[in-house]
Amino acid sequence: MRETSARLLRLLSLLQVRRSWSGPELADRLDVTTRTVRNDVEKLRSLGYPVEATPGAAGGYRLGAGAELPPLLLDDDEAVAVAVGLRTVSAVDGVEETAVRALAKLEQVLPSRLRRRVDAVQRATVTVPYDTPAPSVDAGLLATLSLACRDRERVRFRYRTHDGGPSRRAVEPLRLVRWGRRWYLVAWDVDRRDWRTFRVDRIEDCTPVGARFAEREPPAEDLAAYVSARTSAAAWRYRATVRLHAPAEAMRRRIPVAAGSLTPDGNDACLFRTGADALDTLVVWIGAAGVDFDVLDPPELAEHVAELGRRYTRAGAGAASGRISG
């Protein structure tokens, strides 16, 4: 019975990650016969999962949309991940209250051993608040874009540029990237015939158009680094360029991709380009490098660092004086 339940969970997972599967493909993945696949599909249907079957050589199985939400099958790790995610959800409009309701339902059926794991993660985690509120993103919009990425379906939307100017876009979505407090969509712009990065909170009236598109070569292997490098300077109040006195490879182990981009500047230095809405946030990123540095721009950051240096020098002198007099 446990083996059958585990197989059903695996079958359901496969149906959720791809639009369509043939019977032989599922049988190969599950290491069973096609007859067993048919029987397992019937069991999923009896549990309320709307699994659709198409006959013929080009047919197969797909998970359709159901009128009612069927029972949810989660293994231990998935259940803990969902519970922790519901407790920490943010920056998405209309999700907080819904997340609380969903969390209450989930924790009601969690075994005590899993509730202890969720509580342990929550108690051991401290969230550092951002210097400014996160721009809100509509949950429905995220869902629409996520499905379009998964199904390789074109979408059209109105896009509000940084200066407030409207534009109409037709794109082939690739991935959603969350960088810091913001969500970005990496997509192929059909009219401009090039890859573009869009702030999701500036997207309005997003509509799938039904047209499927062939998969393209991504613009970069690391999309997080790609978004970081291409994000407009106008997205932040301050943009900074700092020369770090250490090789770029060494700095990549200390500075997260979300903080900014690193490019070599000779053998023993690199340029760190970053941005933030507050100078103190920039100082934190620079301090995380743990090496000597030169602020190339903006001048406000150089002045801020100099003032902090004088403040720390006074604090250090006072501490040294206190030790001597004691």
N, C-alpha and C positions, 0 to 999 in steps of 0.2 A: 504493500500500500504506500509506504514512504517513497519507494522507487517510482511508482506511478505519479505521485504528487510532484516529485522533483522534476519528472519529465514534462508534466503539464506546465509547470512554471517555466521550464526552459523553452517549451514550444510557444508559450505566450510571449516570452521575451523576444524570440525570433520574429514573431508576427508584428511586434511593435517597432522593430528597428529597420524593417524594410517594407516597401509598399506591397510586394507580392512575392510568393514563394511557390515553386512547383512541389508536387508531392515527393518526387525523388530527392530533391534538394533538402527538404525537411527530414526525410528518412535518413539521408546521409549525415546530416548534422546531429541528429538524435541517436544515430546508430541503431535504428529499428527498421521494420519493414514499412512499406507504404500502407499496408492494411492497418498497422498499429497507428500510423499517423491519422488515418481516417477515423479510427475509434477515438483517439485522443481529441480530435477536432470536435466530435460529437459530445464528448465530456465537457469541453470548454463551452459549447453551446448550451448544454444543460445548466451550466453555472451562470449563464447570462451573457457570455461574450459573443458578440455578433460576428462570427467567423464566416466569411463568404467564400464559396467555392465556384470556380469557373471550369467547366469541362473542356476537353479537347487538348491538342498538342500544345497550344499556347496558353492553356489555362493554369490554374493554381489556386492558392489560398491567400486571402488577405483579411485583415482585421477591419471590419466596417464600423461605422458610427452607430451606437445603440441608443434606443429611446430612454433606457434606464441605466444607471451606473451599476455594473455587475460587481460581485465580490472581488476585492483586491488581494492578489497573492504576492507577498513579499517575504524574502528570506530575512534572517536576523540582521545582517549588515545593511540591507536596503531599508528595513524598518527604522533602524537607528539613524541612518542618513536622512530619511524623510523627516523624522521627528526633529532632528537638530536643525535641518533647513527651515522647517516651519517656525521654529522658535527664533530664528535669526533673520527672517525675511525682511527686506527693506528696499526702498527706492522704487517700488512698483505701486502705482495707484490702485486702490481698492483691494489690496491683498491682505493688509494687516488683520482686519476683522475676520475675513474668510479663513486666513491661516490659523487664527485662534480657534475657530470652530472645528476645523479639520484636525488640529492638534488634539483637541479634547476628545474627539472620536477615536483617533489613533491610540492615544495613551490609555483609553478605556479598555482596549483589547490587547495592549502590549503585555507580555509576561513580565513578572516582577524583575527578572534578570535583565531584560532589555530596558525597563524603566530606569533601573540603576545606572546602566551605561549612558543613557541619554542625560540623566541628571549629572553624572560625573563630568561629561563633556561640557555641559552648560555651566556648572559651577567653576570649572577650571579655565573658562574662557572669559576674557575681558575685551570689550570692544572699544577701540579708540575713536572718539567722535571726530568727524571732519571739521575743517575750519569754516566751511559754508554748507548749507543744506544741499542735499543731492537733488538734481533736477528729476522730477517725477516722470515715470514712464507708465503708460497704460498697459495693464496685464493682457488685455485682449489683443493689443498691437503686438506685444512680444509673442503671443501664441500664434498669431497670423504669420509673422515673419519666420518663426521657428518651423512651422509646417511648410512654408514655402521653401525654406532651405532644405528641409528633409526631402520634399517631393520634387525639387528642382522645377518650381513653378514661378513664372514671371509675375511680378506685382507692379502696380502703378500707384504713385502717391504724390501728394503735394509736399514739397520740402521747403522749410523756412531757413534761409541762409543766416549767417551770423549777423548781418546788418538788417535782417528782417525782411529781405526781399523774397517773394514767393517764386517757386519754379515747379514744373511738372517733371517727374522722372518715371521712366520705365526701366526696371532693373531685373537682373537675374541674381537672386540672393545666394550668397555662399555661406557665411557664418555670422552669428552674433558674437560680439566680443564685449565683455564688461571690463573696463579699464578704470580703476579707482572708483569714482562715484558715478560714472557715466556708462551708458550702453551705446555701442556702435554697431552698425550693419556694414559688413564688407560685401560689396556686390558689383557685378559687371553692369555698367551703365550702357544700355542699348544704343541710345542716341549718340553718346560721346565715344562709344567703342573703346572703353578703357575701364579699369578698375577704379572704384570710388569708395570712400568711407563716409558714412552718414551718421550723424547724431540721431539716435532713435527718438529722443524727446522733441526733435524738430520735424518728425514725420507726421503727416496728417492725412486722413482719408485714404488709408492703405487698402488696396483692393487686389486680390488675386485675379488674373485674367484668364486662367485656365491653360495657357500655352506652356508646354513643357520645353525645356532646353537641354542641350547636350552638356555634359560635364566639361568644364574648362580647367586648364592648368591653373592652380591657385597663384596669386601674385607673390606669395612667399610661403616658405615652409612653416615659419613661426608667425602666425597671424597676430598674436599679441604684440610682438616686436614691430610688426608692420603697421599696426594701428598707432602704436606709440610714436613711430617715426613720422607718420603722415598726418597726425592730428594737427589741425590748424593752430597757429600761434595765437589766434584770437580766442581759442577755447578757454584760455586761462588769462587771468589778469596780469600775471608775470610769466615771462619765458626767460630761461637762463641758459647761458653757455659757460661751462666751467672746465678748466684744464685740470685734470687729476694727475698727480705725479706717480702714476703706476700704469702698467700695461692694461689694455682693455680687457684681456682675457681674465686677469686677476680680479678686476673690478666687477665683471659679470657674476662672479661668485658671491659678491657682497651686496650688489645693488639689484633689486628686482626689476624685471622687464617693465612693469607698470610704472616705475619711477621715471623712465625716460630712455633715451638711446645713448649708446656708447660707440665712438669711432676712434680707431687708433690715431695717435698724433706722435709719430716717431716710435722708437722701440720701447721707451720707458715712460710714456704718457698717453693720455687719451682725452677726448673731448666728451663731456657729459652734457647732453641737452635735455632739459627738464622743464616743467611748468607747474604752477600752482596759483591759487587765488590769494595766498598770503606769503610774505617773505619768510616767516618763521617755518613754514612747511618746506620751502626750498632749503633752508638751513639744515633741517632734519635729514633730507636726502643726502646733502653734501656731507654732513657729519657721519652718515652711515658708511661712507667710503673708508674712513679711518686713515686717510693719507693727506699729505700736503696738497694744496690746490691754489689756483689763481682764478678769480672771478673775472671773466671777460666781458660779460654783460648780464643784466642791465646795471647801470650805475647805482640804482637804488639798492640792489642786493649787495654790491661792494661796500656801500656806506653802512648798511645794516650789519654786515659781518664785522666791519671795523668797530662799530659801536659795541657789538657783543664781545669782541676781543678786549676792548677797554674795560667793559664791565667784568669780564672774567678775570682780567689781570688785577683789578681792584679787589675782587673777592679772594683771589689767591694770596695777595699781599696781606689782606686782613687776617686770613687763616694762619699764615706764617707768623704774623706778629702775635697772634693769640697764643700760638704754641711756644714762642720764645718767652713772652711775658709770664706764661704759666710755669 
